[in-house]
């Protein structure tokens, strides 16, 4: 009995981890002359044309996925997009906001976010009118 229970727990944990990894799948997005990436969290049973929250990570941060934000999305029925910034001269991912190390970055962040929203809302059938942005640091 104990052996069967242990096996059952291992199978459930394995399936849970596989589903979690699948949720963190990176999507490619062609923008200008580069390929950018973003993650998506879409709750099960989310309604068509659901609202979208875009979460921007902090400068140089590796934190791209927020379990607390995803739990809130589950509760209130919205999707979350986690775009990845681009590296600057120091190799840190971020958003071009005028730091000296970003002078060589040619990205137009406003245009990038407009194109990203067009892509994400079309691809995942989300509202283009009910889009909200939040983030951390830069």
Secondary structure, 3 states (H helix, E strand, C coil): CHHHHHHHHHHHHHHHHHHHHHHCCEEEEEECCEEEEEEEECCCCCCCCEEEEEEECCCCCCCCCCHHHHHHHHHHCCEEEEECCEECCCCCEECCCCCHHHCCCCCCHHHHHHHHHHHHHHHHCEEEEEEEEEECCC
